[in-house]
């Protein structure tokens, strides 16, 4: 039997202003400035130029954006932010840049080789197939297939290997390797030939499994080496780079990028002073041509002029929402960052990681009254410059555990304490996870063995057996 009935549902529809604000909050400062330029280009009603004097010698009247009403017919006005004066000099700001991209560097080196157009295309495809660490993780036959199907380049395994050998000659040494062993061997070949280097090369070629598992006695017996000779060879190997791709670009692989902090935190006379030096809204005004359309429409009954005026007012609404959204973005970012600074005051005074308290998005949401999703958008892709360095906002958030006094400490503090335990251990007899639990207990931290194992993995610290040294 079919039943009919009415059901009431309460839904929330976001206003254009709310949608604009949400989108702008996510943008770091450089992308915000690009977005402002885009709005100026796409909204024909807006003009960034300073208004010229009219024929009677008087400049058009400046009108704040907040004065605009739906039924106004305004001859000319400027949409102006309340926080930026064009006559003021923009403050200086710091940036840090990522080096030239990994792929770009290899392609540039490829350009110096005397290759046919066909060979160049194959080698270039190989370069594009390398991962972030500089390795070729794919088989040669799959490269041959991809060249045929994706690039319409007919080749064979022999030619691909020839071009791979050329790529493997590029800087940084070790690039183009198909596994760690090959990567290290490519680098050791660049070293000046000494007894230590010769032994290191033999270890990598013939005893790599024993080397990775730290079976030192087996290596000494099979190569007839003294402990001192093995130590010298191991020292050469340990200086090699297992991740050659990271030498050029450790953050971005597609292109060089520059990061500009959204916030500046200064510590002066015992006070933490937060600012947003790059924040500004350009001075905007209505293009005189469109202002004239409003004037004519106000004194006319013609349908076409009324339609033109409606178009202008629609664009004015868009401009009003946009500038208001920028102001709301500023207020949201400023309030959120101030809450983070207040929450982590002891840390921001000197940058000591042990003073970094456990903090999650919910903590800042409760302090500011914003939704957790809003805090997440603020934190994403934003940076702050402090007197002890430039940091991503995500850096300041971490979970926490209790110490022996029942006080909550951040996971970052626990990891730092764990790292110190490992750094100070006897490398001939590294600490097991159970022994690390004991050491952490001595330091005043209540940590389970499984937690030690998890943090050790996150810190990239191998098991005790693999940390053993001669």
C-alpha positions as CSV (number, residue, x, y, z in Angstrom):
1,X,0.0,0.0,0.0
2,X,1.3,3.4,-1.0
3,X,1.4,6.1,1.7
4,X,1.6,9.8,1.2
5,X,2.7,12.3,3.8
6,X,4.4,15.6,4.4
7,X,7.8,15.7,6.0
8,X,9.4,18.9,7.2
9,X,13.2,19.2,6.9
10,X,15.3,22.1,8.2
11,X,18.1,22.9,5.8
12,X,20.6,25.7,5.9
13,X,21.4,27.5,2.7
14,X,24.7,29.4,2.6
15,X,24.5,33.0,1.4
16,X,26.8,34.2,-1.4
17,X,28.8,36.1,1.3
18,X,29.3,32.9,3.4
19,X,30.4,30.9,0.3
20,X,32.9,33.6,-0.7
21,X,34.3,33.8,2.9
22,X,34.7,30.0,3.1
23,X,36.6,29.9,-0.2
24,X,38.8,32.9,0.7
25,X,39.7,31.5,4.2
26,X,41.3,28.5,2.6
27,X,43.7,30.6,0.5
28,X,47.2,31.5,1.6
29,X,48.2,35.1,1.2
30,X,49.8,34.8,-2.2
31,X,46.7,33.1,-3.7
32,X,44.4,35.6,-2.1
33,X,46.3,38.4,-3.9
34,X,45.9,36.5,-7.1
35,X,42.2,36.1,-6.4
36,X,41.8,39.8,-5.9
37,X,43.5,40.6,-9.2
38,X,41.2,38.0,-10.9
39,X,38.1,39.7,-9.4
40,X,39.3,43.0,-10.8
41,X,39.7,41.5,-14.2
42,X,36.4,39.7,-14.3
43,X,34.1,42.3,-12.8
44,X,33.9,45.1,-15.4
45,X,32.1,47.5,-12.9
46,X,35.2,47.7,-10.7
47,X,38.2,49.9,-11.4
48,X,41.4,50.1,-9.3
49,X,42.5,53.4,-10.6
50,X,42.3,56.5,-8.5
51,X,39.3,58.6,-9.8
52,X,40.1,61.5,-12.0
53,X,38.8,65.0,-11.5
54,X,35.5,65.8,-13.3
55,X,35.1,68.6,-15.8
56,X,34.0,71.1,-13.2
57,X,37.3,70.5,-11.3
58,X,35.8,68.5,-8.5
59,X,36.8,64.9,-7.8
60,X,33.9,62.4,-7.7
61,X,32.6,61.8,-4.2
62,X,34.1,58.8,-2.4
63,X,31.5,56.5,-1.0
64,X,32.2,53.6,1.3
65,X,31.1,50.2,0.1
66,X,28.9,49.9,3.3
67,X,26.9,52.8,2.1
68,X,25.7,51.0,-1.0
69,X,22.0,50.1,-1.1
70,X,19.9,48.1,-3.6
71,X,17.9,51.2,-4.7
72,X,20.8,53.7,-4.8
73,X,21.8,55.4,-8.1
74,X,25.3,56.5,-7.2
75,X,27.2,58.6,-9.8
76,X,30.6,57.4,-8.6
77,X,32.1,55.9,-5.5
78,X,35.1,54.0,-4.2
79,X,34.9,50.6,-2.6
80,X,37.5,50.9,0.1
81,X,38.8,48.7,2.9
82,X,38.9,50.1,6.4
83,X,42.4,48.7,7.2
84,X,44.6,49.9,4.3
85,X,45.8,53.3,3.3
86,X,47.4,53.4,-0.2
87,X,49.7,56.2,1.0
88,X,51.2,54.0,3.7
89,X,54.3,52.0,2.8
90,X,53.8,48.3,2.8
91,X,55.7,46.5,5.6
92,X,58.6,44.3,4.8
93,X,58.0,40.6,5.0
94,X,60.2,37.5,5.0
95,X,60.0,34.7,2.5
96,X,61.8,31.4,2.1
97,X,62.1,29.7,-1.3
98,X,62.2,26.2,-2.5
99,X,65.1,25.4,-4.8
100,X,64.8,24.7,-8.5
101,X,62.7,21.6,-9.1
102,X,64.2,18.2,-9.4
103,X,62.7,17.4,-12.9
104,X,63.8,20.8,-14.3
105,X,67.4,20.3,-13.2
106,X,67.6,16.9,-14.9
107,X,65.9,18.1,-18.1
108,X,68.5,20.9,-18.2
109,X,71.3,18.5,-17.9
110,X,69.7,16.3,-20.6
111,X,69.8,19.3,-22.9
112,X,73.6,19.3,-22.9
113,X,73.9,15.7,-24.2
114,X,74.4,15.1,-27.9
115,X,71.3,13.0,-28.6
116,X,68.9,12.4,-31.5
117,X,65.4,13.8,-31.1
118,X,64.1,10.2,-30.6
119,X,66.7,9.5,-27.9
120,X,66.0,12.8,-26.2
121,X,62.2,11.9,-26.1
122,X,63.0,8.5,-24.5
123,X,65.3,10.0,-21.9
124,X,62.9,12.8,-21.1
125,X,60.1,10.3,-20.5
126,X,62.4,8.4,-18.1
127,X,63.1,11.6,-16.2
128,X,59.3,12.2,-15.9
129,X,58.9,8.7,-14.5
130,X,61.2,9.2,-11.6
131,X,59.6,9.4,-8.1
132,X,60.2,12.2,-5.6
133,X,63.4,10.4,-4.2
134,X,64.9,10.2,-7.7
135,X,64.3,6.5,-8.2
136,X,62.9,4.7,-11.2
137,X,60.5,2.3,-9.4
138,X,59.0,0.9,-12.6
139,X,60.3,-1.9,-14.8
140,X,62.0,-1.3,-18.1
141,X,59.4,-3.2,-20.1
142,X,56.6,-1.1,-18.6
143,X,58.5,2.1,-19.6
144,X,58.7,0.6,-23.2
145,X,55.0,0.0,-23.2
146,X,54.1,3.4,-21.8
147,X,56.3,5.1,-24.4
148,X,54.4,3.3,-27.1
149,X,50.9,3.7,-25.9
150,X,51.1,7.1,-24.1
151,X,53.7,9.0,-26.1
152,X,53.5,7.1,-29.4
153,X,57.3,6.5,-29.3
154,X,58.5,3.1,-30.5
155,X,61.5,1.8,-28.7
156,X,62.9,-1.3,-27.0
157,X,64.4,-2.3,-23.7
158,X,67.9,-1.9,-24.9
159,X,67.4,1.7,-25.9
160,X,65.6,2.5,-22.7
161,X,68.5,1.0,-20.7
162,X,71.0,3.1,-22.7
163,X,69.1,6.3,-22.0
164,X,68.6,5.3,-18.3
165,X,72.4,4.9,-18.0
166,X,72.8,8.5,-19.3
167,X,70.3,9.8,-16.8
168,X,72.2,7.9,-14.1
169,X,75.3,10.0,-14.9
170,X,73.4,13.2,-13.9
171,X,73.7,15.2,-10.7
172,X,72.8,14.5,-8.0
173,X,74.7,11.2,-8.0
174,X,72.5,8.2,-7.5
175,X,69.6,9.6,-9.5
176,X,67.8,7.1,-11.8
177,X,68.5,4.1,-9.6
178,X,66.0,1.2,-9.4
179,X,66.7,0.3,-5.8
180,X,68.8,1.4,-2.8
181,X,71.7,-0.8,-3.7
182,X,72.0,0.6,-7.2
183,X,71.6,4.1,-5.8
184,X,74.5,3.7,-3.4
185,X,76.7,2.0,-6.0
186,X,76.1,4.9,-8.5
187,X,77.3,7.3,-5.8
188,X,80.4,5.3,-4.6
189,X,81.6,5.3,-8.2
190,X,82.0,9.1,-8.0
191,X,84.3,8.8,-5.0
192,X,88.0,9.0,-5.2
193,X,89.5,5.5,-5.2
194,X,90.9,4.6,-1.8
195,X,91.0,1.3,0.1
196,X,88.0,2.4,2.1
197,X,86.0,3.2,-1.0
198,X,87.1,-0.1,-2.7
199,X,85.9,-2.0,0.4
200,X,82.6,-0.1,0.5
201,X,81.9,-0.9,-3.1
202,X,82.6,-4.6,-2.5
203,X,80.3,-4.6,0.5
204,X,77.5,-3.0,-1.6
205,X,78.1,-5.3,-4.5
206,X,78.6,-8.7,-2.8
207,X,77.3,-8.4,0.8
208,X,74.4,-5.9,0.7
209,X,72.0,-8.2,2.6
210,X,74.5,-8.6,5.4
211,X,75.1,-4.8,5.4
212,X,71.4,-3.9,5.7
213,X,70.9,-6.5,8.5
214,X,74.0,-5.3,10.3
215,X,75.6,-8.7,10.3
216,X,79.1,-7.2,10.7
217,X,80.9,-10.3,11.8
218,X,79.9,-12.2,8.6
219,X,81.2,-9.3,6.4
220,X,84.5,-9.2,8.3
221,X,84.9,-13.0,7.9
222,X,83.9,-13.2,4.3
223,X,86.0,-10.2,3.2
224,X,88.8,-10.9,5.6
225,X,88.6,-7.4,7.0
226,X,89.6,-6.0,10.4
227,X,87.1,-4.2,12.5
228,X,88.9,-0.9,11.8
229,X,88.8,-1.5,8.0
230,X,85.1,-2.3,8.2
231,X,84.4,0.8,10.2
232,X,86.2,2.9,7.6
233,X,84.2,1.3,4.7
234,X,81.0,1.7,6.7
235,X,81.7,5.4,7.3
236,X,82.0,5.9,3.5
237,X,78.7,4.2,2.9
238,X,76.9,6.1,5.6
239,X,77.9,9.4,4.0
240,X,76.0,8.5,0.8
241,X,72.5,9.8,0.2
242,X,69.7,7.2,0.0
243,X,67.3,9.9,-1.4
244,X,69.1,11.9,-4.1
245,X,65.9,13.5,-5.4
246,X,65.5,15.4,-2.1
247,X,68.8,17.3,-2.5
248,X,67.3,19.7,-5.0
249,X,63.7,19.9,-4.0
250,X,62.4,18.6,-0.7
251,X,59.0,20.2,-0.7
252,X,57.7,20.6,-4.2
253,X,58.4,18.6,-7.4
254,X,56.5,20.5,-10.1
255,X,58.0,23.9,-10.0
256,X,59.9,26.3,-7.7
257,X,57.6,28.0,-5.2
258,X,57.9,30.7,-2.6
259,X,56.2,30.7,0.7
260,X,55.1,34.0,2.2
261,X,54.0,33.8,5.9
262,X,50.5,35.1,6.6
263,X,51.3,36.1,10.1
264,X,54.2,37.8,11.9
265,X,54.8,37.2,15.6
266,X,57.2,39.4,17.5
267,X,58.4,39.2,21.1
268,X,59.1,42.7,22.5
269,X,59.3,43.8,26.1
270,X,57.8,40.6,27.4
271,X,54.8,40.8,25.0
272,X,53.9,38.6,22.0
273,X,52.7,40.9,19.2
274,X,50.8,39.3,16.3
275,X,50.2,41.0,13.0
276,X,49.3,40.2,9.4
277,X,51.7,42.5,7.5
278,X,50.7,41.3,4.0
279,X,47.0,41.8,4.4
280,X,45.5,44.5,2.3
281,X,42.5,45.1,0.1
282,X,43.1,47.2,-3.0
283,X,41.2,50.4,-3.4
284,X,38.3,49.8,-5.7
285,X,35.8,52.1,-7.3
286,X,33.0,51.9,-9.8
287,X,34.1,52.5,-13.4
288,X,32.7,55.9,-14.5
289,X,31.0,54.4,-17.6
290,X,28.9,52.1,-15.4
291,X,28.2,54.8,-12.9
292,X,26.7,56.8,-15.7
293,X,24.5,53.9,-16.6
294,X,23.0,54.0,-13.1
295,X,22.4,57.8,-13.4
296,X,20.6,57.4,-16.8
297,X,18.5,54.5,-15.5
298,X,17.4,56.5,-12.5
299,X,15.9,59.2,-14.8
300,X,14.6,56.9,-17.6
301,X,11.8,54.5,-18.2
302,X,13.5,52.7,-21.1
303,X,13.6,48.9,-20.6
304,X,17.1,48.5,-22.0
305,X,18.5,51.1,-19.6
306,X,16.8,49.5,-16.7
307,X,18.2,46.1,-17.7
308,X,21.7,47.6,-18.0
309,X,21.3,49.1,-14.5
310,X,20.2,45.7,-13.2
311,X,23.4,44.2,-14.6
312,X,25.5,46.9,-12.9
313,X,23.8,46.4,-9.6
314,X,24.3,42.7,-9.8
315,X,28.0,43.3,-10.3
316,X,28.0,45.8,-7.4
317,X,26.5,43.1,-5.2
318,X,29.2,40.7,-6.2
319,X,31.9,43.3,-5.4
320,X,30.2,44.1,-2.0
321,X,30.2,40.4,-1.1
322,X,33.8,40.0,-2.2
323,X,35.3,42.9,-0.2
324,X,33.2,41.9,2.8
325,X,34.4,38.3,2.5
326,X,38.0,39.5,2.5
327,X,37.4,41.5,5.7
328,X,35.7,38.4,7.3
329,X,38.6,36.3,6.2
330,X,41.0,38.7,7.9
331,X,39.0,38.7,11.2
332,X,38.7,34.9,11.2
333,X,42.4,34.3,10.5
334,X,43.4,37.0,13.1
335,X,41.1,35.6,15.8
336,X,42.2,32.0,15.2
337,X,46.0,32.8,15.2
338,X,45.6,34.9,18.3
339,X,43.9,32.0,20.0
340,X,46.7,29.7,19.1
341,X,49.3,32.2,20.4
342,X,47.4,32.5,23.7
343,X,47.0,28.8,24.0
344,X,50.7,28.2,23.4
345,X,52.1,31.3,25.0
346,X,55.0,29.6,26.8
347,X,56.1,27.9,23.6
348,X,56.0,31.1,21.5
349,X,58.2,33.0,24.0
350,X,61.4,31.0,23.1
351,X,60.3,28.2,20.7
352,X,61.2,25.4,23.2
353,X,59.4,22.3,22.0
354,X,59.0,21.0,25.5
355,X,56.6,23.9,26.2
356,X,54.3,23.0,23.3
357,X,51.1,21.9,24.9
358,X,48.8,19.2,23.4
359,X,46.3,21.1,21.1
360,X,43.7,19.9,18.7
361,X,41.4,21.8,16.3
362,X,38.5,21.5,18.8
363,X,40.5,23.4,21.5
364,X,40.9,26.5,19.2
365,X,37.3,26.1,17.9
366,X,36.0,26.4,21.5
367,X,38.2,29.4,22.2
368,X,37.1,31.3,19.1
369,X,33.5,30.1,18.7
370,X,34.2,29.0,15.1
371,X,33.4,25.6,13.7
372,X,36.1,23.0,13.7
373,X,35.9,23.0,9.8
374,X,36.6,26.7,9.8
375,X,39.7,26.3,12.0
376,X,40.9,23.5,9.7
377,X,40.5,25.8,6.7
378,X,42.5,28.6,8.5
379,X,45.3,26.2,9.5
380,X,45.6,24.7,6.0
381,X,48.5,26.1,3.9
382,X,49.2,29.0,6.3
383,X,52.5,30.0,7.8
384,X,53.7,32.2,10.6
385,X,57.1,33.9,11.0
386,X,58.4,34.0,14.6
387,X,61.6,35.2,16.1
388,X,62.8,31.6,16.1
389,X,61.8,30.5,12.6
390,X,59.0,30.1,10.0
391,X,56.4,27.4,10.8
392,X,53.3,25.9,9.2
393,X,50.3,26.4,11.5
394,X,49.7,22.6,11.4
395,X,53.0,22.2,13.3
396,X,51.4,23.5,16.5
397,X,48.7,20.9,16.7
398,X,49.3,17.5,18.3
399,X,47.5,15.0,20.5
400,X,48.7,14.4,24.1
401,X,49.3,11.8,26.8
402,X,49.7,12.0,30.6
403,X,53.0,12.0,32.4
404,X,53.5,10.4,35.8
405,X,52.1,13.5,37.6
406,X,48.9,13.2,35.6
407,X,49.7,16.3,33.5
408,X,49.0,16.2,29.8
409,X,52.0,16.5,27.6
410,X,52.1,16.7,23.8
411,X,53.2,13.8,21.6
412,X,55.8,16.1,20.1
413,X,57.4,16.4,23.6
414,X,57.3,12.7,24.0
415,X,58.9,12.1,20.6
416,X,61.6,14.6,21.5
417,X,62.3,12.7,24.7
418,X,62.3,9.4,22.9
419,X,64.8,10.8,20.2
420,X,67.1,11.9,23.0
421,X,67.1,8.4,24.6
422,X,68.1,6.9,21.2
423,X,70.7,9.6,20.5
424,X,72.4,9.0,23.9
425,X,72.3,5.2,23.8
426,X,75.3,2.9,23.5
427,X,75.4,2.2,19.8
428,X,77.2,-1.1,20.4
429,X,74.2,-2.2,22.4
430,X,71.1,-0.2,21.4
431,X,68.1,0.0,23.6
432,X,65.2,-2.3,22.9
433,X,61.6,-1.0,23.0
434,X,61.2,-2.4,26.5
435,X,64.4,-0.6,27.7
436,X,63.1,2.6,26.0
437,X,59.9,2.3,28.1
438,X,62.1,2.2,31.2
439,X,64.2,5.2,30.1
440,X,61.0,7.2,29.3
441,X,59.6,6.2,32.8
442,X,62.8,7.6,34.3
443,X,62.2,10.8,32.5
444,X,58.7,11.0,33.9
445,X,56.6,9.8,31.0
446,X,54.0,7.0,31.1
447,X,54.3,5.3,27.7
448,X,53.3,1.8,26.7
449,X,55.6,-0.4,24.7
450,X,53.3,-0.3,21.6
451,X,53.3,3.5,21.8
452,X,57.1,3.5,21.8
453,X,57.1,1.3,18.7
454,X,54.6,3.6,17.0
455,X,56.6,6.8,17.8
456,X,59.8,5.1,16.8
457,X,58.4,4.3,13.4
458,X,57.0,7.8,13.0
459,X,60.5,9.2,13.8
460,X,62.1,6.9,11.3
461,X,64.1,5.2,14.1
462,X,64.8,1.5,13.2
463,X,64.6,-1.4,15.6
464,X,67.5,-1.9,18.1
465,X,69.2,-4.6,16.0
466,X,69.4,-2.3,13.0
467,X,70.8,0.6,15.1
468,X,73.8,-1.4,16.1
469,X,77.2,0.0,15.2
470,X,80.7,-1.3,15.5
